[in-house]
Amino acid sequence: MTDTTQNGETPAVEITPAYRRYALFILLLAYVSSYVDRQIMGVLLEPIRNEFMLTDTQMGFLGGIAFGIFYATLGIPIAFLADRWSRRNIISAAVTAWSFMTVACAFVVGFWSLAFARVGVGIGEAGSSPPSHSMIADLYPAEERSGALAIYALGVYIGIMLGFLVGAYVAHDYGWRMAFVVVGAPGLIIALLVRFTLREPPRGHSDGTAPAEVGPIEWAAAKAQVKEGFAHLWQDKVSRHVVIGVTLVSFVGYGGAYWGAAFFIRSHGMSLIEVGQYLAAVIGGAGVIGAITGGRLADKLGAKDRRWTMWIVAFAKFIAAPIIVFFFLEMDTGVALIIYIPTVLLGAFYLGPSFAMIQTRAPVHMRALCSAIMLFILNIIGLGLGPQAVGVLSDALAPTYGQESLRYALLLLSFISVWGGYHYYLAGKHLVSADAK
């Protein structure tokens, strides 16, 4: 076992390019695991709903509030620990927890036991992203950070892809309960890889700053630091608009991702296997390409004009808006399947640039905390309320639109993404004046 400091961190080590790539790959695996376990509910939504005879509002609760509230709120205290203790160990423990609770979903007997299990998944996943963002920021310098975090963000699309593909096939052949076991168990191996093959990078390493001395945790001071983190994200105009933008975009994105399979099944008559194959291919292909392209364009265009690190996201959202409307109003399944591809590609642009900007503008000693606060706001509103809002609106529209109520619920809420794009435009606009100070 590697020697550690009193805070559980490994001593300062040489960060080679090969190790940076390896560490990013392992952190990506952990993020993939989290999204597989998080989004597996999407592909299993219809079988679970039918077996337990649940409403769309109840299913929205399972995919949104039940998961999102605890996931979001616990992220801040865990990030506070991550700014002081071993980020590696925290991530490893988190992966273990959410993987175990995902497997537990296979043994539920109804709505409330499934809700309890999904709460457990959310609690586990709260400990992953903020420490990972912080580690990556210490591994990669600012000029490479958008690209690195865009690669990390691929976990969203790879995870959703694997969730749809594996979930559909396993559920079709062995039932939805076995699908939870198959996607949850591999996380335990990933937890071991994180714990025993990763090392803590010195804090501030990529920015050329010496790591600050961190004393013992005094919880009386924790509240003040959390307030300081909120104050930074609000007072820094760039960070403020990024947080608002990513929250609004995620509100639409989480709702669409959770209900996407159900929409294709209900409105286009596709089977579970057909939906799993299609969404896995599109999200795994177009989503990955979009996330990488968005991060690379942000780095490349931002090197010439800093405003484009944010404007590239605004551009993508404005271009995607009419395509999304066309997609939801199209009744021909073949045409709809083609139109969906560019919406996924453009929709993925925001992840890397958003995460990178928050990390770049955050004080070094609060990087994990600022990431957690951003994720707290994003997940309370986006993850917690996005799927829930779609479910409630679908039930409300059902008396008028019947089987097509989900189509129009998703369509109406998609316009919020344009509002989010406007805030990315404002973030870029303020970026120049902020840098000039």
C-alpha positions as CSV (number, residue, x, y, z in Angstrom):
1,M,0.0,0.0,0.0
2,T,1.2,3.5,-0.8
3,D,2.3,5.8,2.1
4,T,-0.1,8.6,2.7
5,T,-0.1,11.9,4.5
6,Q,-2.2,12.7,7.5
7,N,-5.1,13.8,5.2
8,G,-5.0,10.5,3.3
9,E,-3.3,11.9,0.3
10,T,-0.3,10.4,-1.4
11,P,2.9,12.5,-1.3
12,A,3.8,14.7,-4.3
13,V,4.6,12.6,-7.3
14,E,5.8,13.3,-10.9
15,I,2.8,13.8,-13.2
16,T,3.9,12.4,-16.5
17,P,1.7,12.7,-19.7
18,A,1.2,8.9,-19.7
19,Y,-0.1,9.0,-16.1
20,R,-2.3,11.9,-16.8
21,R,-4.0,10.0,-19.6
22,Y,-4.3,6.9,-17.4
23,A,-5.8,8.8,-14.5
24,L,-8.3,10.5,-16.8
25,F,-9.2,7.1,-18.3
26,I,-9.9,5.6,-14.8
27,L,-11.9,8.6,-13.7
28,L,-13.8,8.4,-17.0
29,L,-14.6,4.7,-16.2
30,A,-16.0,5.7,-12.8
31,Y,-18.2,8.4,-14.5
32,V,-19.4,5.9,-17.1
33,S,-20.4,3.6,-14.2
34,S,-22.3,6.4,-12.5
35,Y,-24.3,7.2,-15.6
36,V,-25.0,3.6,-16.5
37,D,-26.5,3.1,-13.0
38,R,-28.2,6.5,-13.1
39,Q,-29.8,6.2,-16.5
40,I,-30.7,2.5,-16.5
41,M,-34.1,3.6,-15.2
42,G,-34.7,5.3,-18.6
43,V,-34.7,2.1,-20.6
44,L,-36.5,0.1,-17.9
45,L,-39.1,2.7,-17.3
46,E,-41.9,1.1,-19.3
47,P,-41.4,-2.5,-17.9
48,I,-41.3,-1.2,-14.3
49,R,-44.3,1.1,-14.8
50,N,-46.3,-1.7,-16.2
51,E,-45.4,-4.2,-13.5
52,F,-46.1,-1.9,-10.6
53,M,-48.9,0.0,-12.5
54,L,-47.4,3.4,-11.8
55,T,-48.3,6.8,-13.3
56,D,-45.9,9.1,-15.3
57,T,-45.7,11.4,-12.3
58,Q,-44.5,8.5,-10.1
59,M,-42.0,7.4,-12.6
60,G,-40.8,11.0,-12.9
61,F,-40.3,11.0,-9.2
62,L,-38.1,7.8,-9.3
63,G,-35.9,9.3,-12.0
64,G,-35.8,12.8,-10.7
65,I,-36.5,13.9,-7.1
66,A,-35.8,10.5,-5.5
67,F,-32.4,10.4,-7.0
68,G,-31.6,14.1,-7.5
69,I,-32.3,15.6,-4.0
70,F,-29.8,13.5,-2.1
71,Y,-27.3,13.4,-5.0
72,A,-27.3,17.2,-5.1
73,T,-27.4,18.1,-1.4
74,L,-24.7,15.6,-0.3
75,G,-22.3,16.8,-3.0
76,I,-21.4,19.9,-1.1
77,P,-20.3,18.4,2.2
78,I,-18.5,15.6,0.3
79,A,-16.7,18.2,-1.8
80,F,-15.7,20.1,1.3
81,L,-14.0,16.9,2.5
82,A,-12.5,16.4,-1.0
83,D,-10.8,19.8,-0.7
84,R,-9.0,18.5,2.4
85,W,-8.9,14.7,2.2
86,S,-7.9,12.2,-0.4
87,R,-10.1,12.7,-3.5
88,R,-9.1,9.3,-4.7
89,N,-10.4,7.5,-1.6
90,I,-13.6,9.5,-1.7
91,I,-14.3,8.5,-5.3
92,S,-13.5,4.9,-4.6
93,A,-16.0,4.7,-1.7
94,A,-18.6,6.5,-3.8
95,V,-18.4,4.0,-6.7
96,T,-18.7,1.2,-4.2
97,A,-21.8,2.7,-2.7
98,W,-23.7,3.4,-5.8
99,S,-22.9,0.1,-7.4
100,F,-24.2,-1.8,-4.4
101,M,-27.4,0.2,-4.3
102,T,-27.9,-0.3,-8.1
103,V,-27.8,-4.1,-7.5
104,A,-30.3,-3.6,-4.7
105,C,-32.8,-2.2,-7.2
106,A,-33.2,-5.8,-8.5
107,F,-34.8,-6.9,-5.3
108,V,-37.5,-4.2,-4.8
109,V,-41.2,-5.1,-4.3
110,G,-42.9,-1.8,-5.2
111,F,-42.8,1.9,-5.6
112,W,-41.4,2.9,-2.2
113,S,-38.7,0.2,-2.0
114,L,-37.5,1.2,-5.5
115,A,-37.5,4.9,-4.4
116,F,-35.4,4.0,-1.4
117,A,-32.9,2.1,-3.6
118,R,-32.7,5.0,-6.0
119,V,-32.1,7.4,-3.1
120,G,-29.1,5.1,-2.2
121,V,-27.8,5.4,-5.7
122,G,-28.0,9.2,-5.5
123,I,-26.2,9.3,-2.2
124,G,-23.3,7.2,-3.6
125,E,-23.0,9.2,-6.8
126,A,-22.8,12.5,-4.9
127,G,-19.2,11.6,-4.1
128,S,-17.8,11.2,-7.6
129,S,-17.9,14.3,-9.8
130,P,-16.6,17.2,-7.6
131,P,-13.5,15.3,-6.5
132,S,-12.9,14.1,-10.1
133,H,-13.3,17.6,-11.5
134,S,-10.8,18.8,-8.9
135,M,-8.3,16.1,-9.7
136,I,-8.5,16.7,-13.4
137,A,-8.0,20.4,-12.9
138,D,-4.8,19.6,-11.0
139,L,-3.6,17.3,-13.8
140,Y,-4.3,19.5,-16.8
141,P,-3.3,23.2,-17.3
142,A,-6.0,25.7,-18.2
143,E,-5.3,25.6,-21.9
144,E,-6.0,21.9,-22.0
145,R,-8.7,21.7,-19.4
146,S,-11.8,22.0,-21.6
147,G,-10.6,19.2,-23.7
148,A,-9.7,17.0,-20.7
149,L,-13.0,17.6,-19.0
150,A,-14.9,17.1,-22.3
151,I,-13.3,13.6,-22.4
152,Y,-14.4,13.1,-18.8
153,A,-17.8,14.2,-19.8
154,L,-18.0,11.5,-22.3
155,G,-19.0,9.3,-19.4
156,V,-22.5,10.8,-19.7
157,Y,-22.9,9.6,-23.3
158,I,-21.0,6.3,-23.0
159,G,-22.9,5.5,-19.8
160,I,-26.3,6.3,-21.3
161,M,-25.3,4.3,-24.4
162,L,-24.3,1.2,-22.3
163,G,-27.4,1.7,-20.1
164,F,-29.7,1.6,-23.0
165,L,-28.0,-1.2,-24.9
166,V,-27.2,-3.6,-22.0
167,G,-30.4,-2.7,-20.2
168,A,-32.6,-3.4,-23.2
169,Y,-31.0,-6.8,-24.1
170,V,-30.8,-8.0,-20.5
171,A,-34.3,-6.9,-19.7
172,H,-35.7,-8.5,-22.9
173,D,-34.0,-11.8,-22.2
174,Y,-33.9,-12.0,-18.4
175,G,-36.2,-9.3,-17.1
176,W,-35.6,-5.8,-15.8
177,R,-34.4,-6.9,-12.4
178,M,-31.4,-8.7,-13.8
179,A,-30.5,-5.6,-15.8
180,F,-29.8,-3.8,-12.5
181,V,-27.4,-6.5,-11.4
182,V,-25.5,-6.6,-14.7
183,V,-24.9,-2.9,-14.8
184,G,-24.2,-2.4,-11.1
185,A,-21.7,-5.2,-10.3
186,P,-18.8,-4.0,-12.6
187,G,-18.6,-0.8,-10.5
188,L,-17.1,-2.7,-7.7
189,I,-14.1,-3.5,-9.9
190,I,-13.8,0.1,-10.9
191,A,-13.8,1.2,-7.3
192,L,-10.7,-1.0,-6.7
193,L,-8.9,0.4,-9.7
194,V,-9.5,3.9,-8.4
195,R,-8.3,3.1,-4.9
196,F,-5.2,1.1,-5.8
197,T,-3.9,2.6,-9.1
198,L,-4.5,6.3,-8.8
199,R,-2.5,8.9,-6.9
200,E,-3.4,12.3,-5.6
201,P,-2.0,15.1,-7.7
202,P,-0.6,18.0,-5.7
203,R,-3.3,20.7,-5.4
204,G,-2.6,23.6,-7.8
205,H,0.0,21.5,-9.7
206,S,-1.2,22.4,-13.2
207,D,-1.4,26.1,-12.4
208,G,2.1,26.1,-11.0
209,T,1.1,27.1,-7.5
210,A,2.3,25.5,-4.3
211,P,-0.4,23.5,-2.4
212,A,-1.9,25.4,0.4
213,E,-1.6,24.0,3.9
214,V,-5.0,22.6,5.0
215,G,-5.7,22.3,8.7
216,P,-8.1,19.9,10.4
217,I,-11.7,20.2,9.5
218,E,-13.7,22.6,11.7
219,W,-17.3,22.2,10.8
220,A,-18.0,25.6,12.3
221,A,-15.9,27.1,9.5
222,A,-17.5,24.8,6.8
223,K,-20.6,26.9,6.6
224,A,-18.6,30.0,6.0
225,Q,-16.6,28.4,3.2
226,V,-19.7,27.1,1.6
227,K,-21.1,30.6,1.7
228,E,-17.8,31.8,0.2
229,G,-18.2,29.3,-2.6
230,F,-21.8,30.4,-3.4
231,A,-20.6,34.1,-3.2
232,H,-17.9,33.4,-5.7
233,L,-20.2,31.7,-8.2
234,W,-22.7,34.6,-7.9
235,Q,-20.3,37.6,-7.8
236,D,-18.2,36.3,-10.7
237,K,-20.5,37.1,-13.6
238,V,-18.9,34.5,-15.9
239,S,-19.5,31.7,-13.4
240,R,-23.0,33.0,-12.6
241,H,-24.1,32.8,-16.2
242,V,-22.4,29.4,-16.7
243,V,-24.3,28.0,-13.7
244,I,-27.6,29.3,-14.8
245,G,-27.0,28.2,-18.4
246,V,-25.9,24.6,-17.5
247,T,-28.8,24.3,-15.1
248,L,-31.4,25.3,-17.7
249,V,-29.9,23.1,-20.4
250,S,-29.6,20.1,-18.0
251,F,-33.3,20.6,-17.0
252,V,-34.2,19.8,-20.6
253,G,-31.4,17.3,-21.1
254,Y,-32.2,15.1,-18.1
255,G,-35.9,15.1,-18.8
256,G,-35.3,14.1,-22.4
257,A,-32.7,11.4,-21.5
258,Y,-35.0,9.8,-18.9
259,W,-38.1,9.8,-21.0
260,G,-36.5,9.3,-24.4
261,A,-37.0,5.5,-24.6
262,A,-40.6,5.8,-23.4
263,F,-41.3,8.4,-26.1
264,F,-40.0,6.2,-28.9
265,I,-42.0,3.2,-27.5
266,R,-45.2,5.1,-27.1
267,S,-45.2,7.6,-30.0
268,H,-43.3,5.6,-32.6
269,G,-44.2,2.0,-31.7
270,M,-40.7,0.8,-31.3
271,S,-39.8,-2.3,-29.3
272,L,-37.5,-2.2,-26.2
273,I,-34.7,-3.8,-28.2
274,E,-35.1,-1.4,-31.1
275,V,-35.0,1.6,-28.8
276,G,-32.0,0.2,-26.9
277,Q,-30.1,-0.3,-30.1
278,Y,-31.0,3.0,-31.6
279,L,-30.4,5.2,-28.6
280,A,-27.2,3.4,-27.8
281,A,-25.9,4.0,-31.3
282,V,-27.0,7.7,-31.4
283,I,-26.0,8.7,-27.9
284,G,-22.8,6.7,-28.0
285,G,-21.9,8.1,-31.4
286,A,-23.3,11.6,-31.8
287,G,-23.2,12.3,-28.1
288,V,-19.5,11.4,-27.9
289,I,-18.6,13.3,-31.0
290,G,-20.5,16.3,-29.8
291,A,-18.9,16.4,-26.4
292,I,-15.4,16.1,-27.8
293,T,-16.1,18.6,-30.6
294,G,-17.5,21.1,-28.1
295,G,-14.5,20.8,-25.8
296,R,-12.0,21.0,-28.6
297,L,-13.7,23.9,-30.3
298,A,-13.9,25.8,-27.0
299,D,-10.1,25.3,-26.5
300,K,-9.2,26.2,-30.1
301,L,-11.5,29.2,-30.6
302,G,-10.9,30.3,-27.1
303,A,-7.2,30.6,-27.7
304,K,-8.0,33.3,-30.3
305,D,-11.0,34.9,-28.5
306,R,-11.8,33.9,-24.9
307,R,-15.5,34.7,-25.5
308,W,-15.8,31.7,-27.8
309,T,-15.2,29.2,-24.9
310,M,-18.8,30.1,-24.0
311,W,-20.2,31.3,-27.2
312,I,-19.6,27.9,-28.9
313,V,-22.2,26.5,-26.5
314,A,-24.7,29.3,-27.1
315,F,-24.2,28.8,-30.8
316,A,-25.0,25.1,-30.5
317,K,-28.1,25.7,-28.5
318,F,-29.5,28.3,-30.9
319,I,-28.9,26.1,-33.9
320,A,-30.4,23.0,-32.2
321,A,-33.7,24.7,-31.2
322,P,-35.6,24.6,-34.5
323,I,-34.3,21.0,-35.2
324,I,-35.7,19.9,-31.8
325,V,-39.1,21.3,-32.6
326,F,-39.0,19.6,-36.0
327,F,-38.1,16.3,-34.3
328,F,-40.9,16.3,-31.8
329,L,-43.6,17.3,-34.4
330,E,-42.4,14.7,-36.9
331,M,-44.8,11.7,-37.0
332,D,-42.8,9.6,-39.5
333,T,-40.6,7.3,-37.5
334,G,-37.8,7.1,-40.1
335,V,-37.5,10.8,-40.5
336,A,-37.6,11.4,-36.7
337,L,-34.8,8.9,-36.1
338,I,-32.6,10.9,-38.6
339,I,-33.5,14.3,-37.1
340,Y,-32.7,13.1,-33.6
341,I,-29.0,12.6,-34.5
342,P,-28.0,16.3,-34.8
343,T,-30.0,17.3,-31.7
344,V,-27.9,14.9,-29.6
345,L,-24.6,16.0,-31.2
346,L,-25.3,19.7,-30.7
347,G,-26.8,19.0,-27.2
348,A,-23.5,17.6,-26.0
349,F,-21.4,20.7,-26.7
350,Y,-22.0,22.3,-23.3
351,L,-20.4,19.8,-20.9
352,G,-16.6,20.2,-21.2
353,P,-16.6,24.0,-21.6
354,S,-19.0,24.4,-18.6
355,F,-17.0,22.2,-16.2
356,A,-13.7,23.8,-17.4
357,M,-14.9,27.4,-16.9
358,I,-16.1,26.7,-13.4
359,Q,-12.8,25.1,-12.5
360,T,-10.7,27.7,-14.2
361,R,-12.4,30.6,-12.4
362,A,-12.6,28.9,-9.0
363,P,-10.0,29.5,-6.3
364,V,-7.6,26.6,-6.2
365,H,-8.5,25.7,-2.6
366,M,-12.2,25.5,-3.5
367,R,-12.3,23.8,-6.8
368,A,-14.1,20.7,-5.6
369,L,-16.5,22.8,-3.6
370,C,-17.3,25.2,-6.5
371,S,-17.9,22.2,-8.7
372,A,-20.2,20.7,-6.1
373,I,-22.2,23.9,-5.7
374,M,-22.6,24.1,-9.4
375,L,-23.7,20.5,-9.5
376,F,-26.0,21.1,-6.5
377,I,-27.9,23.8,-8.3
378,L,-27.8,21.9,-11.6
379,N,-29.0,18.7,-10.1
380,I,-31.7,20.1,-7.8
381,I,-33.3,21.8,-10.7
382,G,-32.2,19.8,-13.7
383,L,-31.9,16.2,-12.5
384,G,-34.4,16.5,-9.7
385,L,-37.1,18.5,-11.4
386,G,-36.5,17.8,-15.1
387,P,-37.8,14.2,-15.3
388,Q,-40.5,15.0,-12.7
389,A,-41.7,18.0,-14.8
390,V,-42.0,15.9,-17.9
391,G,-44.0,13.2,-16.0
392,V,-46.4,15.7,-14.4
393,L,-47.0,17.6,-17.7
394,S,-47.5,14.3,-19.5
395,D,-50.2,13.3,-17.0
396,A,-51.8,16.7,-17.3
397,L,-51.9,16.6,-21.1
398,A,-53.1,12.9,-21.2
399,P,-56.8,13.8,-21.2
400,T,-56.3,15.9,-24.3
401,Y,-53.5,14.1,-26.2
402,G,-53.8,10.5,-24.9
403,Q,-50.9,8.4,-26.0
404,E,-49.1,11.4,-27.4
405,S,-49.1,13.4,-24.2
406,L,-45.4,12.6,-23.6
407,R,-44.5,14.0,-27.0
408,Y,-46.0,17.4,-26.3
409,A,-44.7,17.5,-22.7
410,L,-41.1,17.0,-24.0
411,L,-41.7,19.5,-26.8
412,L,-43.0,22.3,-24.5
413,L,-40.1,21.9,-22.1
414,S,-37.5,21.9,-24.8
415,F,-37.8,25.6,-25.3
416,I,-36.1,26.2,-22.0
417,S,-32.8,25.1,-23.7
418,V,-32.8,28.4,-25.7
419,W,-33.0,30.4,-22.5
420,G,-29.9,28.4,-21.3
421,G,-28.1,29.3,-24.5
422,Y,-28.7,33.0,-23.9
423,H,-26.9,32.7,-20.5
424,Y,-23.9,31.1,-22.2
425,Y,-23.8,34.1,-24.6
426,L,-23.8,36.4,-21.6
427,A,-21.0,34.4,-19.9
428,G,-18.8,34.9,-23.0
429,K,-19.7,38.6,-23.1
430,H,-18.7,39.1,-19.4
431,L,-15.5,37.0,-19.9
432,V,-13.6,39.7,-21.6
433,S,-14.4,42.4,-19.0
434,A,-13.7,39.9,-16.2
435,D,-10.3,39.0,-17.6
436,A,-9.4,42.6,-18.1
437,K,-9.7,43.4,-14.3
